[in-house]
Amino acid sequence: MPSILILCTANMVRSPIAEVLLIQKLQNEPDSKEWKVGSAGTWTLPGKPAAQKTIEVMQRLYKIDLSTHRTKLVSRSLIRSFDLVLVMEAGQKEAIQSEFPELSKRVKLLYEMVGQVREVNDPIGGTSLDFEDTAKEIDDVLSRGLVNILKLARGEKLKEGS
């Protein structure tokens, strides 16, 4: 079963957005039932709900209910149970690779899936429009990078320039 873990800082905004949008995109894959997708935070208290603006934006833009989401803290055993780990920031990638060096090849920036080295900014403390922009940005990167995400999670290599 191919699996993808998505990480951000608190697991309250970016990673839960990416998790549910990726699950939605996987519905179109012939092996969609075989996929496992999860999310966690690099620095969070487990069991907290998604940020209220995240819940509102995802309901309004995508008709997705995130009200039952609860935060998880990343751990070695959690990362070990996933084939691919996508992070939002370079600092998160570096921290995970340093803390779990034996799992470092699994960790990629989300934007690497579209051939870029960029970060998805955290809208926490911002307006609802900031949260909308983040959701749309993540949706766009997941859509454009889906082929590469699927390949990496299945253990395939990416072609140079992908």
Backbone bond lengths (Angstrom), bond angles and torsions (degrees), N, CA, C in turn:
res aa  C-N    CA-C-N  psi(-1)  N-CA   C-N-CA  omega(-1)  CA-C   N-CA-C  phi
1 M - - - 1.454 - - 1.530 108.45 -
2 P 1.345 118.40 114.10 1.468 120.63 176.67 1.527 109.66 -66.20
3 S 1.337 115.58 145.61 1.461 118.39 -175.60 1.524 111.66 -144.85
4 I 1.335 114.09 146.62 1.463 121.74 -177.64 1.518 109.22 -134.23
5 L 1.328 115.85 128.78 1.455 122.78 174.98 1.520 107.40 -111.01
6 I 1.324 115.97 133.15 1.460 120.65 -179.70 1.528 108.12 -114.89
7 L 1.341 115.47 128.31 1.457 121.22 -176.54 1.522 112.10 -117.44
8 C 1.313 114.80 144.18 1.458 121.77 165.18 1.524 105.93 -139.22
9 T 1.298 118.32 -162.21 1.455 120.01 -175.44 1.524 111.90 -74.94
10 A 1.316 117.42 -61.43 1.468 121.10 -172.32 1.525 114.05 -102.86
11 N 1.330 117.97 -7.38 1.467 122.09 -177.64 1.531 111.15 60.93
12 M 1.336 114.92 35.39 1.464 120.11 -179.12 1.532 112.97 -120.39
13 V 1.348 117.36 -13.98 1.463 119.91 -177.23 1.532 110.37 -133.36
14 R 1.322 116.86 -78.51 1.464 120.71 -169.29 1.521 114.03 -66.74
15 S 1.319 117.87 -48.87 1.476 117.91 -176.83 1.526 113.04 -69.15
16 P 1.350 120.61 -38.38 1.464 117.04 175.39 1.531 112.83 -66.22
17 I 1.345 116.24 -34.12 1.471 119.44 175.91 1.526 109.10 -62.05
18 A 1.327 116.39 -49.88 1.463 120.19 -178.54 1.523 111.44 -63.24
19 E 1.317 117.16 -38.93 1.472 121.15 -179.94 1.524 111.21 -58.51
20 V 1.339 116.77 -52.64 1.472 118.79 -175.82 1.523 111.91 -71.08
21 L 1.335 117.74 -34.50 1.466 119.66 177.44 1.523 110.98 -68.47
22 L 1.326 117.73 -38.46 1.460 120.22 177.63 1.523 110.73 -66.65
23 I 1.309 117.84 -42.36 1.469 120.78 176.28 1.520 109.90 -57.16
24 Q 1.319 116.59 -42.73 1.466 121.48 178.72 1.538 110.77 -61.67
25 K 1.326 116.97 -43.34 1.468 120.88 -179.33 1.529 111.33 -68.09
26 L 1.305 117.22 -33.27 1.468 120.80 179.98 1.531 112.52 -69.25
27 Q 1.327 117.34 -17.80 1.467 120.55 179.15 1.525 111.85 -58.19
28 N 1.338 116.86 -25.23 1.471 121.03 -178.49 1.528 112.81 -85.75
29 E 1.331 117.08 -5.74 1.463 120.50 -179.49 1.528 109.82 -84.59
30 P 1.352 116.90 142.04 1.466 119.22 -179.01 1.532 113.04 -60.88
31 D 1.330 117.36 -27.90 1.466 120.85 -179.63 1.535 111.71 -104.42
32 S 1.329 116.85 29.19 1.471 121.64 -173.48 1.529 113.43 -55.75
33 K 1.296 118.00 -33.59 1.472 121.35 -177.85 1.537 111.94 -70.12
34 E 1.329 116.89 -18.48 1.456 121.24 -177.12 1.532 113.42 -86.55
35 W 1.331 117.76 -10.36 1.454 121.40 -174.56 1.522 112.55 -84.07
36 K 1.334 114.93 146.55 1.462 122.00 173.03 1.527 106.65 -121.60
37 V 1.325 116.17 126.96 1.469 121.91 178.91 1.521 107.63 -129.15
38 G 1.324 116.05 134.96 1.454 120.57 178.08 1.510 111.08 -143.65
39 S 1.319 116.01 176.21 1.462 120.53 176.91 1.520 109.45 -145.15
40 A 1.324 115.06 158.21 1.459 121.44 178.85 1.526 108.71 -159.83
41 G 1.316 115.34 174.18 1.458 121.19 179.84 1.515 111.27 -120.87
42 T 1.318 115.33 149.49 1.460 120.71 179.13 1.523 111.53 -81.49
43 W 1.309 116.28 -19.80 1.457 121.01 -176.09 1.520 107.67 -152.76
44 T 1.325 116.02 83.26 1.462 120.13 -174.63 1.516 110.43 -147.93
45 L 1.306 115.56 165.13 1.459 122.09 170.90 1.528 106.87 -98.25
46 P 1.309 118.24 122.91 1.466 120.48 -179.15 1.532 112.24 -61.40
47 G 1.329 114.99 145.25 1.464 121.55 174.10 1.508 116.95 91.38
48 K 1.323 118.03 3.22 1.466 121.18 179.21 1.538 109.66 -83.18
49 P 1.333 117.94 150.71 1.465 120.02 176.78 1.524 111.49 -76.24
50 A 1.304 115.69 166.35 1.465 120.85 171.93 1.529 108.35 -62.40
51 A 1.320 116.17 155.30 1.466 120.52 176.98 1.532 109.35 -58.99
52 Q 1.311 116.80 142.15 1.466 121.33 -176.40 1.530 112.08 -55.99
53 K 1.336 117.25 -42.52 1.466 119.86 179.60 1.528 110.77 -65.61
54 T 1.325 118.04 -31.10 1.463 121.32 176.05 1.525 109.42 -64.41
55 I 1.317 116.21 -47.33 1.467 121.34 179.48 1.523 110.21 -58.92
56 E 1.332 116.50 -47.07 1.472 121.25 -177.91 1.523 111.70 -64.65
57 V 1.327 117.45 -45.74 1.469 121.34 -178.01 1.523 111.42 -64.98
58 M 1.323 117.03 -43.75 1.470 119.31 -178.87 1.528 111.25 -66.40
59 Q 1.317 117.29 -34.59 1.464 120.49 176.77 1.531 109.98 -68.09
60 R 1.325 115.56 -45.82 1.471 120.14 -176.36 1.530 112.21 -69.07
61 L 1.335 117.63 -46.09 1.464 120.69 -175.28 1.528 114.02 -80.98
62 Y 1.342 116.04 -38.10 1.471 119.32 -169.93 1.519 114.24 -122.79
63 K 1.339 117.25 -1.64 1.473 121.44 -176.68 1.529 110.93 57.67
64 I 1.345 116.40 36.29 1.460 123.03 178.58 1.523 108.37 -109.37
65 D 1.321 116.05 129.78 1.456 122.19 -179.37 1.530 110.24 -93.31
66 L 1.317 116.51 112.35 1.460 121.88 177.71 1.531 112.01 -104.17
67 S 1.326 116.87 13.66 1.477 119.51 -174.97 1.531 112.92 -66.66
68 T 1.320 118.42 -21.03 1.468 120.02 -179.39 1.533 112.56 -94.93
69 H 1.332 117.01 -3.34 1.471 120.01 179.24 1.527 110.32 -61.77
70 R 1.331 115.31 137.85 1.464 121.36 174.03 1.523 108.36 -131.42
71 T 1.318 115.66 139.44 1.460 121.24 -175.72 1.526 112.13 -67.68
72 K 1.337 113.81 149.60 1.470 122.43 174.51 1.519 107.26 -129.34
73 L 1.317 116.23 146.96 1.457 122.25 175.90 1.525 108.42 -95.81
74 V 1.320 116.50 134.46 1.456 120.74 -179.94 1.530 109.71 -65.37
75 S 1.319 115.46 147.49 1.463 121.86 177.35 1.521 108.78 -148.63
76 R 1.304 116.52 165.67 1.465 121.12 178.05 1.534 110.29 -58.58
77 S 1.331 116.65 -46.54 1.464 119.17 -177.80 1.534 111.38 -64.94
78 L 1.322 116.96 -34.93 1.469 119.54 177.55 1.525 110.13 -66.06
79 I 1.324 117.79 -50.48 1.462 120.67 179.97 1.525 110.63 -60.58
80 R 1.311 116.64 -40.86 1.460 121.08 -178.56 1.538 111.41 -59.49
81 S 1.326 117.25 -27.79 1.464 120.44 -177.22 1.532 113.26 -85.45
82 F 1.353 117.42 5.12 1.464 121.54 178.75 1.528 110.46 -123.91
83 D 1.331 115.65 146.05 1.465 121.86 -179.67 1.522 112.99 -79.24
84 L 1.328 116.56 -33.62 1.454 122.67 -176.64 1.517 108.45 -136.46
85 V 1.340 115.73 136.55 1.461 121.83 177.83 1.522 107.16 -121.13
86 L 1.328 116.66 119.24 1.458 122.21 179.08 1.521 109.31 -106.31
87 V 1.335 116.35 129.74 1.464 121.64 -179.49 1.524 110.09 -118.08
88 M 1.323 115.48 162.29 1.463 121.36 -176.09 1.523 113.99 -93.06
89 E 1.350 117.09 -24.58 1.457 120.83 -173.58 1.527 110.88 -133.09
90 A 1.325 115.79 150.17 1.465 121.03 178.79 1.529 111.24 -60.66
91 G 1.314 117.99 -37.43 1.457 121.36 178.75 1.517 112.45 -63.36
92 Q 1.329 116.39 -35.03 1.465 120.45 176.85 1.524 110.25 -67.62
93 K 1.323 116.16 -42.08 1.464 120.47 178.95 1.525 109.79 -61.21
94 E 1.317 115.84 -47.61 1.461 120.85 -179.10 1.529 111.27 -62.10
95 A 1.321 117.18 -43.19 1.463 121.25 -178.93 1.526 111.48 -64.37
96 I 1.318 116.84 -44.37 1.471 120.69 -179.65 1.524 110.17 -66.43
97 Q 1.318 116.78 -43.04 1.460 119.93 179.75 1.521 111.75 -65.56
98 S 1.333 117.51 -34.41 1.463 121.21 178.07 1.527 111.45 -71.87
99 E 1.326 115.92 -42.85 1.460 120.16 -176.85 1.529 112.56 -73.39
100 F 1.339 116.15 -33.26 1.460 120.86 -177.70 1.530 109.32 -127.76
101 P 1.342 117.97 66.33 1.467 120.54 -172.85 1.534 114.21 -58.34
102 E 1.311 116.88 -31.65 1.468 119.60 -179.40 1.531 112.10 -69.71
103 L 1.330 117.61 -13.55 1.460 122.33 -179.95 1.532 111.78 -111.35
104 S 1.334 117.41 7.51 1.468 121.57 -169.82 1.526 114.02 -62.56
105 K 1.313 118.53 -30.02 1.474 120.31 -179.33 1.524 112.75 -67.96
106 R 1.305 116.99 -18.34 1.474 121.26 179.71 1.526 112.43 -79.60
107 V 1.329 117.62 -15.18 1.464 122.16 -169.57 1.529 111.20 -96.47
108 K 1.327 115.99 125.50 1.468 122.51 -179.76 1.530 109.40 -137.83
109 L 1.321 114.84 148.87 1.468 119.90 169.24 1.525 108.42 -69.34
110 L 1.314 117.51 141.33 1.467 120.56 177.92 1.528 110.61 -53.62
111 Y 1.329 116.94 -43.46 1.469 120.53 -177.79 1.530 113.06 -66.91
112 E 1.327 118.14 -19.23 1.468 119.68 175.39 1.530 110.86 -62.89
113 M 1.320 116.85 -22.56 1.465 120.73 -179.89 1.521 112.07 -68.69
114 V 1.330 116.63 -15.81 1.466 121.51 176.00 1.524 110.57 -117.56
115 G 1.331 116.13 20.54 1.461 121.08 175.11 1.512 115.56 74.73
116 Q 1.323 117.51 23.20 1.463 120.99 -179.94 1.527 110.71 -123.66
117 V 1.308 115.75 155.29 1.457 121.14 171.95 1.524 106.17 -112.57
118 R 1.316 114.17 89.63 1.464 122.80 -178.45 1.510 108.66 -140.38
119 E 1.313 115.97 162.92 1.458 121.20 179.17 1.517 110.74 -113.00
120 V 1.321 115.45 152.52 1.465 121.67 171.41 1.528 105.42 -95.35
121 N 1.313 116.32 112.36 1.465 120.91 -177.53 1.523 111.44 -67.51
122 D 1.308 115.09 147.58 1.462 122.09 179.23 1.529 108.94 -84.77
123 P 1.333 119.00 120.81 1.465 120.72 -178.38 1.528 113.84 -83.66
124 I 1.336 117.96 2.24 1.465 120.31 -175.51 1.529 109.59 -54.46
125 G 1.313 115.74 133.50 1.461 121.36 -176.15 1.513 113.08 87.57
126 G 1.328 116.32 -5.22 1.461 120.75 -179.72 1.518 112.48 -94.68
127 T 1.321 114.43 -171.95 1.462 121.86 -178.75 1.526 110.68 -83.07
128 S 1.318 115.82 170.98 1.471 120.50 174.74 1.523 110.38 -60.11
129 L 1.317 116.70 -33.87 1.464 120.56 178.22 1.534 110.27 -64.65
130 D 1.318 117.52 -38.47 1.468 120.68 176.09 1.526 110.69 -60.91
131 F 1.325 117.01 -41.41 1.462 121.60 178.66 1.532 110.27 -66.72
132 E 1.329 117.04 -40.34 1.468 120.87 176.61 1.524 110.72 -61.17
133 D 1.326 115.81 -45.95 1.467 120.35 179.94 1.529 110.81 -59.63
134 T 1.321 116.55 -41.57 1.465 120.45 178.81 1.521 110.84 -64.64
135 A 1.312 117.68 -44.74 1.472 121.30 179.01 1.530 110.62 -60.86
136 K 1.316 116.51 -44.09 1.472 120.32 179.78 1.522 111.29 -66.70
137 E 1.325 116.95 -38.13 1.464 121.21 178.00 1.532 110.29 -63.22
138 I 1.321 116.70 -47.55 1.463 120.69 179.17 1.527 110.51 -62.28
139 D 1.314 117.15 -43.08 1.470 121.98 178.42 1.529 110.16 -58.54
140 D 1.319 116.76 -44.58 1.461 121.71 -179.42 1.531 111.49 -63.89
141 V 1.325 116.91 -46.99 1.465 120.46 -178.43 1.533 110.25 -65.48
142 L 1.325 117.25 -40.88 1.470 119.95 177.28 1.522 111.14 -62.63
143 S 1.321 116.98 -41.57 1.475 120.31 179.52 1.519 111.12 -64.50
144 R 1.326 116.17 -48.56 1.469 119.72 -178.22 1.521 112.63 -70.29
145 G 1.319 117.36 -29.29 1.461 120.71 -176.82 1.516 115.13 -100.67
146 L 1.327 117.16 5.34 1.461 120.52 -172.98 1.526 113.20 -56.95
147 V 1.321 117.95 -43.11 1.466 120.52 -179.25 1.525 110.02 -59.50
148 N 1.325 117.53 -44.37 1.460 121.16 179.69 1.529 111.79 -68.56
149 I 1.312 116.82 -38.56 1.466 120.76 177.18 1.526 109.67 -59.97
150 L 1.319 116.28 -47.25 1.466 120.69 -178.97 1.526 111.31 -62.97
151 K 1.326 116.38 -42.69 1.473 120.25 179.37 1.518 110.99 -60.75
152 L 1.326 116.99 -50.10 1.468 120.27 -177.57 1.527 111.60 -63.27
153 A 1.320 116.93 -41.23 1.464 120.09 -179.88 1.524 111.34 -66.55
154 R 1.325 116.48 -27.95 1.466 120.87 178.14 1.524 112.22 -86.51
155 G 1.339 116.04 0.59 1.454 119.99 177.94 1.515 114.39 85.40
156 E 1.333 117.25 12.72 1.464 121.08 178.78 1.523 109.52 -88.59
157 K 1.307 115.93 156.02 1.472 121.90 177.38 1.518 109.27 -86.44
158 L 1.321 115.58 150.35 1.454 121.01 173.72 1.517 109.12 -89.65
159 K 1.330 115.82 145.88 1.455 119.56 174.84 1.513 108.98 -72.25
160 E 1.322 116.68 151.30 1.474 121.02 175.80 1.518 108.48 -58.24
161 G 1.331 115.89 136.65 1.456 120.91 178.98 1.513 113.59 86.29
162 S 1.346 118.53 -2.45 1.467 121.37 179.12 1.502 110.91 -76.70
